[in-house]
Amino acid sequence: MRVGEGEHHTQTTSEALAHTFDEPAPAVDLSVYAIEDWATLALFWLMAICVILQFVTRYVLNDSLAWTEEIAIYALIGVVFLGSSLCVRRMRHIHVDFLYRYLPPAAGRALARFVDILRTVFFAYAAWLVWKYSAAISDERMTTVDLPKSIVFYTVLAAFVLMALRSVQVTLGNLRRGYSILERPGDFEDGVAVDDLAARKGA
């Protein structure tokens, strides 16, 4: 079979394409964003500014600012863990739903509930471990900046607490709805159940 054989593409004109820019832009809805979204965005821009400063001072001015690398690394840690909380809320973490296609509905529902409970317990336990570790290194300072390293680990702690809380929120939503994204992935759009989207539009 040759490449492209059997493929069908809708033809369009330049005029039709130009008219798509005349359509009004959709209304901006900031209600879909939560505290971890904004915190992740702020840390991302802090990291980006530090990386740009590092590049300019090292390769343009030939006089590197040593603290930019350390702060960028710590900001990246915050982006990863706070962004993970965002993914828990939006159900965007990688998951395997292949098995659920072959399980009876009752067995699939029971397994999905077990996954919900296990996920919440894991995040709560991870938060407890990070809290213990943060307390153990509370006197350590950063290498190039005179700040305590505990700032970084307490940020990770807050992220794991948020993950646990978001996991409880997702679990309660699954219980109320009667199914999860694992059981019916086609009934979710961008991490939100189609039924919930319809209810929001009807409200």
C-alpha positions in Angstrom: 0.0 0.0 0.0 1.4 3.3 -1.0 1.7 6.2 1.4 -1.4 8.4 1.3 -3.5 5.7 -0.4 -7.0 5.7 1.0 -6.6 9.0 2.8 -9.3 11.7 2.3 -8.6 15.4 3.0 -11.2 18.1 3.0 -10.3 20.8 0.5 -10.5 24.4 1.5 -9.9 27.8 -0.1 -7.8 30.7 1.0 -11.0 32.7 1.4 -12.5 30.2 3.7 -9.3 30.0 5.7 -9.2 33.8 6.0 -12.8 34.0 7.2 -11.8 31.8 10.2 -9.9 34.8 11.6 -13.1 36.8 11.5 -14.8 34.5 14.0 -15.1 36.0 17.5 -12.6 34.7 20.0 -14.1 32.5 22.7 -14.7 34.1 26.1 -11.8 33.7 28.6 -12.8 31.5 31.5 -10.3 31.6 34.4 -12.5 29.6 36.7 -11.0 26.4 35.3 -7.6 27.3 36.9 -6.8 26.6 40.5 -4.1 27.7 43.0 -1.5 25.1 41.8 -1.9 26.3 38.2 -1.0 29.9 39.1 1.8 28.8 41.4 3.2 26.6 38.6 3.0 29.4 36.1 4.9 31.8 38.5 7.7 29.2 39.2 7.9 28.5 35.4 8.5 32.2 34.7 11.0 32.4 37.5 12.9 29.5 36.0 12.8 30.9 32.5 14.1 34.3 33.7 17.0 32.6 35.6 17.9 30.5 32.5 17.8 33.5 30.3 20.0 35.5 32.8 22.4 32.6 33.0 22.7 32.4 29.2 23.2 36.1 28.7 25.7 36.5 31.6 27.7 33.4 30.6 27.8 33.6 26.8 27.3 37.3 26.1 28.9 39.1 29.1 31.3 36.2 29.9 30.6 36.8 33.6 28.1 34.2 34.7 25.8 34.7 37.7 26.3 31.6 39.8 23.0 31.8 41.6 20.9 31.6 38.5 21.6 27.9 37.9 20.7 26.9 41.5 17.5 28.9 41.6 16.5 27.6 38.1 16.9 24.0 39.4 14.8 24.7 42.5 12.2 26.4 40.4 12.1 23.4 38.1 11.5 21.1 41.1 8.5 23.3 42.1 7.2 23.2 38.6 7.4 19.4 38.5 5.6 18.7 41.8 3.0 21.5 41.6 2.3 20.7 38.0 1.8 17.1 39.2 -1.0 18.3 41.5 -2.5 20.0 38.5 -2.4 16.7 36.6 -4.1 14.9 39.5 -7.0 17.4 39.5 -7.4 17.2 35.7 -6.8 13.4 35.6 -4.0 13.9 33.1 -1.4 11.5 34.6 -0.5 8.5 32.6 -2.9 5.6 33.3 -3.6 2.2 31.8 -7.2 1.6 30.9 -6.7 -1.4 28.6 -7.6 -4.0 31.3 -11.0 -2.3 31.9 -12.2 -3.1 28.4 -12.2 -6.8 29.3 -13.5 -6.8 32.8 -17.1 -7.0 33.7 -18.6 -3.7 34.7 -18.7 -4.6 38.5 -15.1 -5.8 38.5 -13.9 -2.7 36.6 -15.8 -0.4 39.0 -14.2 -2.2 42.0 -10.7 -2.0 40.5 -11.2 1.7 39.8 -12.3 2.4 43.4 -9.2 0.5 44.6 -7.0 2.7 42.3 -8.6 5.8 43.7 -7.9 4.7 47.3 -4.4 3.6 46.6 -3.6 6.8 44.8 -4.8 8.9 47.7 -2.9 6.8 50.3 0.3 7.1 48.2 0.1 10.9 48.0 -0.6 11.2 51.7 2.3 8.9 52.6 4.6 10.8 50.3 3.6 14.1 52.0 4.4 12.6 55.4 7.8 11.4 54.1 8.7 14.9 52.7 7.6 16.5 55.9 9.9 14.3 57.9 12.8 14.9 55.5 12.1 18.7 55.5 12.3 18.8 59.3 15.6 16.8 59.2 17.4 19.3 56.9 15.8 22.5 58.3 19.2 24.0 59.1 20.8 23.5 55.6 21.4 26.5 53.4 21.5 26.8 49.6 24.9 26.9 48.0 24.9 30.2 46.2 22.1 32.0 48.0 21.8 32.5 51.7 18.3 30.9 52.0 17.2 27.7 53.7 16.8 24.6 51.5 13.7 23.8 53.4 11.9 26.4 51.2 12.2 23.9 48.3 11.2 20.9 50.3 8.2 22.6 51.9 7.1 23.5 48.4 7.3 19.9 47.5 5.4 19.1 50.7 2.6 21.5 49.8 2.5 19.9 46.4 2.0 16.4 47.8 -0.7 17.7 50.2 -2.5 19.3 47.3 -2.1 16.0 45.3 -3.7 14.1 48.2 -6.5 16.6 48.4 -7.1 16.6 44.7 -7.1 12.8 44.7 -9.8 12.8 47.3 -11.7 15.3 45.2 -11.4 13.1 42.1 -12.4 10.0 44.1 -15.6 11.8 45.4 -16.4 12.9 41.9 -16.0 9.3 40.6 -18.3 8.0 43.4 -20.9 10.7 42.7 -20.8 10.1 39.0 -20.7 6.3 39.2 -17.6 5.8 36.9 -14.1 7.0 36.4 -11.9 7.9 33.5 -10.3 4.5 33.8 -13.7 2.8 33.1 -15.0 5.1 30.5 -12.2 7.3 29.0 -14.3 8.3 26.0 -16.8 10.0 28.3 -14.2 12.6 29.5 -13.0 15.7 27.7 -9.7 17.3 29.0 -10.1 15.6 32.3 -13.7 16.6 32.8 -16.7 14.2 32.4 -18.9 15.1 29.5 -21.9 14.8 31.9 -20.4 17.4 34.2 -19.7 19.7 31.2 -23.3 19.4 30.2 -24.5 20.1 33.7 -22.3 23.3 33.8 -23.6 24.6 30.6 -27.2 23.9 31.7 -26.7 25.7 35.0 
